[in-house]
Amino acid sequence: MAGGTSTASLDDVEPVQRETVQTRVHQQLRHLLMVGRFHPGQALKIHDLAEAFGTSAQPVRESIRQLVAERALEALPNRSARVPLMDNERLEDLRRTRLALEGLAAELSAKRAAPQDVEALARIVDEEVQADETFHVESSVNRNLEFHFRLYSISGSAVLLPIIEGLWLQIGPNIRRAAENFDARDGRGAELHIRTVASLRKGDVAGVRRAIEDDINRFFDMLVKPHEAAAAE
């Protein structure tokens, strides 16, 4: 245009996604905690983690700092951290909170679930059963995590999911311990997930919530009872 300048529209420009090393390290550490790859009381050394991730110490140190702030880890004097040990009081506190929040998320999801959502959950349960039959704890724990968060994502709540994830970060190291001590074959491990899917197919909202609450209670019962037995000795 003569005598002036024109400005090109940027409305259709896609934002550039730049995932940093710090983000990737933090995501991996969070996932490893949530699926119980670290044991309660285990010390996490920055040098060892940086070597495993193939990074410098800085992104690992920053991720640990964030996880300490989320109560997923406890700080140690040498700037490393450890996975917290939990007494019955903290376990029961986490139980109550998970029942309230995950029960609500399950209920909201049951009201919104489309047939394709239910079938996707059913496929995850099938994979979980297969893992349990071969006592493949790693796969079973991963499918358990996938099932719960796939279900809760259907709720449409942007508020609930990050809070629930924070709870799983705290309890994750105990999930694997419970899985290793439980004979999940013959459908026992996935029975409450199977019940959840059956209730979803029937449109039974209250039944979905009860199945998830029973699943959470069974898990905490497996943790609390050994603590009670040790205390009685």
N, C-alpha and C positions, 0 to 999 in steps of 0.2 A: 504494500500500500504506500503510495507516494506521500512524502511529507510526514511519515509517522512510523512507528514500530508496532509489531504485533506480538502477542504472547501466546505460545502454544499451550493448549489445554493439557493438564497432567492428570485428568480425571481417570483415565483408563490405564494408568501406569501401575503395575503390580509392585508392592513394597518388596524390597530385597530382604530375604531371610538370611541372617548371618548367625549361625549357631557357634558360640565360642567353645573353646576347650573346657573352660570352667563350667558351662552349662552341661556339656556331655558328661563330665566327671560327676557332677552333682546328680544328674539323672541316673547314672549307673549306680552310684552309691545308695541312692534312695531305693532303687529297685532291689539291690542286694539285701538291704535291711528288711524290706517288706516281704521278701520271700525266705528270710531266715538263713541267709548264707553266712551270717556272723552269729556266734553263740552269745547268750547272756553272760556278761562279765568279760568278754573277749576284748583285749586291747587292740586298737587300730593304730598302727604305726604309719606315719605320713610317708616315710621313705619306702616302706613295703608297698603301700597303695600306689604311690607315684610310679614305682617300678612296674607294677602290674598293669597300670593304665597306660604306661609309656609316655608319661608327662613329667613336667617339673613338679616340685613340691608345692608351689603356690596354689594351683587350682584345687589340689587335695586339701590343703590347709584351710582355704576359704570355704570349701564344701563342708568340712568338719565343723567349722565355726557356725555355719548356718544350721547344721543338724543338731548341734548342742543347743542352739537357741530354740529349736523345735522340740527339745527334750527327747529326741531320738538317740542322742549320745550324751555321755557325761565327760566333761573336760578333765584331763589329767595334768599334773604339774608341768610336764615336759612339752606341753602344747599339742600332745596327741590326745586321744580320747578312748573311751571304752563303751561297750554296749551295756546299758544299765541292767542291774539285777533287780528283780521285782519281788516285793513281799506281797502277802495276800491283800493287804489294804489297797495297794496300788492296782493290783489285778482286779479287785472288785470295783474300784473306781472306773477303770477302763471298761469293764463289763457293762456297768450301768450306762455309761456314755455311749458305747457302741450300740447297745440295745435301743436307746432312744433315737440316735441319729440314723443308724442303718435300718432300723425298723421303719422310720419315717420315709427314708429314701426308697425302700422296697415297696412301701404302700403307694407312694407317688408313681413309681415305675409301673406297678401293676395296673394303675388307672390309664397309663399312656401307652402301654406296650402294644405294638403292632405284631401281626403274625410272623413277619420276618425277624423281628426282635426275639420272639420266643424260640424260633427254630435255630437262631444263632446261639442262643444260650443252651439249647438242647445239644448242639454239636460240641460245645465246650464240655458239657457233662459227659458225653460219650468218651471224649478224650481223657477226661479225669478218671473215669471208670477203667479204661484201658491201662492208664498209668498205675492205678491202684492194684490191678490184677498182677502186674509184674513187679510190684513194690518199687516203682521208680519214683522215689520221694521228690526228687527235683522237679519232674514234670507235673506230679500231682499238686505240689504246692503252687507252681506257676499257674496251673489251670484253675485252682481255687481262687487265686487272686484275680485272674482274668474274669471268672464267672461273676464274682461280687461287683467288680467295678464296671463290667459290661451291663449288669442289671441296674446299678445305681445311676449310670449315665443316662438311662432311659427316662429318669425322673425329670430331666430338664432343669434341675436346680444347679445354678452356678455357685451357690453358697455351700451346699452340703458336701459336694465332692472333695474340695480341698481340705475341709475339716476332717472328713472320714479318712482321707489319705494320711493326715497327720497322726491319727489314732493307729493306723496300721503300721506306720513307721515305728511307733513305740512298742507295739506288740509283736511285730514281725519276727524277731529272733526266737520268740517262743512258739510261733506257728510251726516251724520246722521240727522243734523238739516234740511237740504234740503229735505231729504226723509220723515221726519215726517210732513213737511208742504205741501206735494204734494200728491194729490189723484192719486195713481198709478194704480187704478183698470181699468178693461176693456182693458188691454194691454198698457195703456198710459206710465207706468213706463218703460217697456221693449221695447217700439216700436222702438227705435233706435238700440237696440241690435238685434231685429228681422230683421231690415233692414240690419244690418251688415252681419248677417248670409245669408240673401237672396242674397246679393251682392257677398259673398264668393262663394255661390253655382253657381252663373253665371260667376265667374271668373272676376268680375268687380272690378279691383284694385282701381280705382279712387272712385267708389261708396263706397267701404269699408272705405277708408280714410274720405270721406265726412260724412258718418254716425257716425264715431267716433268723428270727429270734431264737428258735430251738437250735439252729446251727451255731450261733454265737455262744449260747449257754453250754452246749456240749463241749465246745473248744475250751471255755474257761473252766469247766468242771474238771477237765483233764489236767489243767495246770494247778488249780487250787488244791485238789485232793492230795497230790504228792507233797505240796507244801505243808498241809495239815498233818500228814503222816510223819513227816520229818520233825515237825514241831512237837509231836506227841511222844517221840522217842526220848 
